[in-house]
Amino acid sequence: MGMIILFSISTMPGHSQEARAIILKSIEAGKFDGIETISKLNIIDQKGRVRTREIYMASKTFEDDVEKRLIIFMAPADIKGTGMLIYDHENKQDDMWMYLPALRKTRRIISSEKSKNFMGSEFTNADMAAANIDDFKYELLGDETVQGTDCWKIKSNSISDDITDEYGFFSQFLYIGKDDFTLRRSIYFDRENDTLKTLENNNIEQVDPGSKKYMARHMIMQNHQNGRKSEIIMEKITLNDQLDSDMFTTGFLERQ
């Protein structure tokens, strides 16, 4: 996701401050006053078999710059009502909760669980929120064209073993569009510097003409080490800055 706000920046390789500035712009570009989506999550195993989930998501940015996100599974029947609540903080660790209808219980997702698969997919719990920018060091490597778009290529490295464990990867190559600050591609590497996963963000669309913000409608996460992949296809996107704040509570999650 991104916005068209051009700013003066050097593209000489190796400049960490410039890389950090681009990452900050990209994070801000992904925040909306209020937005709702209906998506399909397809989970594809090594043999090409597909399991499909239908997801409702609502997100709202609050005055303290905390982005709160509600995710509820609408189908299939065996997971209907399962939900996740995320408080995406800018300068501290995010808060995450998971509600399981079968147990009628909400529980906090601790740091060691953020690298776990999101509902059996190749996305992780951590992928459901923006990374804390201070958890990584950044290096601007130069330019590269991705999906016909001129992008900055940035390398990020986790600052500690604990952070690597929390996110489930050691480093990334990030390809961010120069005109809209939208992430086009991310390549993940493990501690041995072997390729772990690749995220491709496709069908980039301007969903908020007023603030010129963009969103990828089709995201594919390919795991190169286990042969599985998952995709999120956004079927409906609705801007709604009047979302009720009470939606973003564990109490609301438990009433679904």
FENJOLIN-V531984 format. One record per pair of residues at least 24 apart in sequence whose C-alpha atoms are under 8 Angstrom apart, sorted by sequence separation. I is the first residue (numbers start at 0). J is the second residue. D is the distance in whole Angstrom. If there is no record, write none. Layout:
i = (I | I)
j = (J | J)
d = (D | D)
//
This chain:
i = (1 | 33 | 34 | 51 | 64 | 65 | 134 | 150 | 151 | 196 | 197 | 0 | 1 | 33 | 34 | 64 | 150 | 151 | 196 | 197 | 1 | 2 | 32 | 33 | 150 | 151 | 196 | 197 | 1 | 31 | 32 | 33 | 149 | 150 | 168 | 195 | 196 | 0 | 1 | 31 | 32 | 134 | 148 | 149 | 195 | 196 | 0 | 31 | 32 | 145 | 148 | 194 | 195 | 30 | 194 | 206 | 143 | 207 | 181 | 206 | 179 | 181 | 179 | 93 | 30 | 146 | 93 | 145 | 92 | 145 | 91 | 87 | 90 | 125 | 87 | 89 | 90 | 85 | 88 | 89 | 90 | 114 | 114 | 113 | 114 | 115 | 111 | 112 | 113 | 114 | 111 | 113 | 110 | 42 | 42 | 42 | 122 | 121 | 121 | 121 | 26 | 121 | 121 | 122 | 120 | 121 | 23 | 120 | 22 | 19 | 19 | 18 | 19 | 18 | 15 | 16 | 18 | 15 | 17 | 15 | 14 | 15 | 13 | 14 | 12 | 13 | 12 | 13 | 11 | 12 | 10 | 11 | 12 | 11 | 10 | 10 | 18 | 10 | 105 | 105 | 104 | 25 | 103 | 28 | 29 | 28 | 96 | 100 | 98 | 25 | 98 | 24 | 25 | 25 | 21 | 84 | 84 | 84 | 84 | 83 | 82 | 5 | 4 | 3 | 4 | 80 | 2 | 3 | 2 | 3 | 69 | 1 | 2 | 69 | 0 | 1 | 2 | 68 | 0 | 1 | 45 | 67 | 0 | 1 | 45 | 59 | 0 | 44 | 45 | 29 | 44 | 59 | 69 | 28 | 29 | 43 | 44 | 28 | 29 | 42 | 43 | 42 | 43 | 42 | 41 | 42 | 40 | 41 | 40 | 41 | 39 | 40 | 39 | 40 | 38 | 39 | 38 | 39 | 38 | 39 | 37 | 38 | 36 | 37 | 38 | 36 | 37 | 36 | 37 | 36 | 35 | 36 | 34 | 35 | 0 | 34 | 35 | 34 | 35 | 33 | 34 | 33 | 34 | 32 | 33 | 2 | 3 | 32 | 33 | 2 | 3 | 33 | 1 | 2 | 1 | 2 | 0 | 1 | 0 | 1 | 0 | 0)
j = (25 | 57 | 58 | 75 | 88 | 89 | 158 | 174 | 175 | 220 | 221 | 25 | 26 | 58 | 59 | 89 | 175 | 176 | 221 | 222 | 27 | 28 | 58 | 59 | 176 | 177 | 222 | 223 | 28 | 58 | 59 | 60 | 176 | 177 | 195 | 222 | 223 | 28 | 29 | 59 | 60 | 162 | 176 | 177 | 223 | 224 | 29 | 60 | 61 | 174 | 177 | 223 | 224 | 60 | 224 | 236 | 174 | 238 | 213 | 238 | 212 | 214 | 213 | 128 | 66 | 183 | 131 | 183 | 131 | 184 | 131 | 128 | 131 | 166 | 129 | 131 | 132 | 128 | 131 | 132 | 133 | 164 | 165 | 165 | 166 | 167 | 164 | 165 | 166 | 167 | 165 | 167 | 165 | 119 | 120 | 121 | 220 | 220 | 221 | 222 | 129 | 227 | 228 | 229 | 228 | 229 | 132 | 229 | 132 | 132 | 137 | 137 | 138 | 138 | 136 | 137 | 139 | 137 | 139 | 138 | 138 | 139 | 138 | 139 | 138 | 139 | 139 | 140 | 139 | 140 | 139 | 140 | 141 | 141 | 141 | 142 | 153 | 151 | 249 | 253 | 253 | 175 | 253 | 180 | 181 | 181 | 249 | 253 | 252 | 180 | 253 | 180 | 181 | 182 | 180 | 247 | 248 | 249 | 252 | 252 | 252 | 178 | 178 | 178 | 179 | 255 | 178 | 179 | 179 | 180 | 246 | 179 | 180 | 247 | 179 | 180 | 181 | 247 | 180 | 181 | 225 | 247 | 181 | 182 | 226 | 240 | 182 | 226 | 227 | 212 | 227 | 242 | 252 | 212 | 213 | 227 | 228 | 213 | 214 | 227 | 228 | 228 | 229 | 229 | 229 | 230 | 229 | 230 | 230 | 231 | 230 | 231 | 231 | 232 | 231 | 232 | 232 | 233 | 233 | 234 | 233 | 234 | 233 | 234 | 235 | 234 | 235 | 235 | 236 | 236 | 236 | 237 | 236 | 237 | 203 | 237 | 238 | 238 | 239 | 238 | 239 | 239 | 240 | 239 | 240 | 210 | 211 | 240 | 241 | 211 | 212 | 242 | 211 | 212 | 212 | 213 | 212 | 213 | 213 | 214 | 214 | 215)
d = (6 | 7 | 5 | 8 | 7 | 7 | 6 | 6 | 5 | 7 | 5 | 7 | 8 | 6 | 7 | 7 | 5 | 6 | 5 | 7 | 8 | 5 | 8 | 4 | 4 | 6 | 4 | 8 | 4 | 7 | 5 | 7 | 6 | 5 | 8 | 6 | 5 | 6 | 6 | 6 | 5 | 7 | 6 | 6 | 6 | 8 | 5 | 6 | 8 | 7 | 8 | 7 | 6 | 7 | 8 | 8 | 8 | 7 | 7 | 8 | 8 | 7 | 7 | 8 | 7 | 8 | 8 | 7 | 7 | 8 | 7 | 6 | 7 | 6 | 7 | 7 | 8 | 7 | 8 | 8 | 8 | 7 | 6 | 6 | 5 | 8 | 7 | 7 | 6 | 5 | 5 | 8 | 6 | 8 | 6 | 8 | 7 | 6 | 7 | 7 | 7 | 7 | 6 | 7 | 7 | 6 | 8 | 6 | 8 | 8 | 6 | 6 | 8 | 6 | 8 | 8 | 5 | 5 | 7 | 5 | 6 | 6 | 5 | 6 | 7 | 5 | 5 | 6 | 7 | 5 | 7 | 8 | 5 | 6 | 6 | 8 | 6 | 8 | 7 | 7 | 7 | 8 | 7 | 7 | 8 | 7 | 8 | 8 | 7 | 5 | 7 | 7 | 6 | 7 | 8 | 7 | 7 | 7 | 7 | 8 | 6 | 7 | 8 | 6 | 7 | 6 | 8 | 5 | 5 | 7 | 8 | 5 | 6 | 6 | 8 | 4 | 7 | 7 | 7 | 4 | 8 | 6 | 4 | 8 | 5 | 7 | 6 | 7 | 5 | 7 | 5 | 7 | 8 | 6 | 8 | 6 | 7 | 8 | 8 | 8 | 5 | 6 | 6 | 5 | 6 | 7 | 7 | 5 | 6 | 6 | 8 | 5 | 6 | 7 | 7 | 5 | 5 | 7 | 4 | 7 | 6 | 5 | 7 | 6 | 7 | 7 | 5 | 5 | 7 | 5 | 6 | 6 | 7 | 5 | 8 | 6 | 6 | 4 | 7 | 6 | 5 | 5 | 7 | 8 | 4 | 7 | 6 | 5 | 7 | 5 | 7 | 6 | 8 | 4 | 5 | 6 | 7 | 5 | 5 | 7 | 4 | 6)
//
